[in-house]
Amino acid sequence: MNRLQQVLAVGTAALIVAVCVCGCAGPGAVYVDSASAYTPSNIDTVFAQVGSDYQPKGKPTADSSELRHRALVELRGEGPGATSAADLITTTFPADTRGVPIYVEKATFDGTPAILLLEATGRAGGNLDDLRLWVVGETGDILYSQLR
């Protein structure tokens, strides 16, 4: 295992612990300022950061606006990098979306600096039972999106 693989393995383990601890506490998003480099072939690994038992899973989508607001407020309290990410999320996505940020990572995607946003989402009238991954360039361009 080379040095980069070791750093990524330790970082991933730390992220999983952080997500478990923070995700169980409330609707706040976890912010990670990483040096990870993603491509279309490895971007699926981001879904593993939150697992299948994330907060606010199962909450009604009718509550998503308030949950989103609280998550972004908490994200802004995590430092300058997280504040910049929250500002990018706020300007890129409409306020009335059913998406609730749960994991935000500063990384690169295909060599482009980006913010990875993993959000809980669901159908109108349903529950927040799905995950959507957005990869947003620093200028607000959507570089990638996937729904699970």
N, C-alpha and C positions, 0 to 999 in steps of 0.2 A: 504494500500500500504506500503510495507516494505521499508527500507532505500535504498537498492539496486535498487528497482524499481523506486523510486523517483530520484535517481542519473541518472539512465538510461533515464528516461523520460525527465529530464532537459537537459541532454547531447544530446539526439536525437533532441530536439527542437533547441538547439544551433547549431548543425551540419546542420540542414535544413536551418537555416538562413545563416550560413557561406557558404554553397553550393550555395544558391541563390545569395548571394552578390558576391562571388568569381567566380562562374560559369558564371555569366553574363559578367564579366569583360574580359574574354579571355580564352585561352586554358589551363591555368595552372591547375594543380591538387590540390585538397584540401587535406591536410594532417591532420590526427587526431591521437593523441597518447592516446588511450583509455585503460581502464581496462575491456572492454567488453569481455564477454565470449560467443563465438558462437559454435553452433553444427549444424549438417546437418538439424535439425528440425527448427532452427531459423535464418539460414544464409540468407534467402530471405529478411529479414528486411534491409539488406544493400542496396538493390535496391531502397528502399524508400528514402535513403539519398540524391539521386540526382533527383528523380522525373522523369518526362518525357520531361522536357524542359531544357536539359543540353547543355553546350557548349562542343564540336563542332558539335552537332547534325546537320545532313543535309549537312555537308561539304563533298566534294568528297574524297573518300578513296585515291585518287592520292595525296592528300595533307597530308596524315596521317604521313608520315615520318617527315616532318617539324613540324607539330603540336605536335607529340610525343617528338621530340627534345626540343621544347620550353617548353612543360609541365614538362619534367624532369629537365631542367635547373632551372625553377621557383621552382620546388619541392626542389631542392638542396639548394635553398636560404631560406628555411623555418626552418633551424636549423639542429642540428646533427641527430635527429631521422628521419627527412624527408630525409636527405642526405643518411643515411644508407638504407632507403627504396628505394630511387632512385637507389642506387648502386645495391641492390638486384634485382630490376626490370631490370636494364641494363644487369646484368650478367645472369639472368634467361631466358630472352626473347630476340629473335633476333632483331637487329636494324631495319630490313626491314619489320617488322610486320605492319599490318594495325591498330593495337590497339593504342589508344591515352589515357593515364592515365587521369582520371577525379576525382577519389576519392581514397585515400590511407589511410588505417587505421591500426595502430598497435594494435593487440588484441590477443586473444587466440582462437584456433579452436580445439574442442575436447580435451582441456587441453594443447595443444601444442602452444607455442609462434609462432605467424604468422603475416604476412602482408596480408591484404585484399586489392586487387587491382580491382577497378571497372574501366573498360575502354570502351570508345566508339570504335566501330568497324563496319565493313561492308564488303560486298562482293567486290571482285576485280572489278573495273569499276563502282562501285556503290557509295553510300554515307554512312557516319558514322551514321547509323540509329539504330544500335543494341547496346546492352550493354553486356559485358562479365565480369563475376566475377571470379577472380582467388584468391585462398587462397594458399599462398606460405609460407612454413616453413622457419625459419631463415637460414637453410642450402641450400635453393633453391629448396627443394622438393615441387612438386605440390600436395597439400592436397585435393583440391576441385576445380571444375570449373563448371560454368553454363553460358549458353548463353540465352539472352532474346531479 
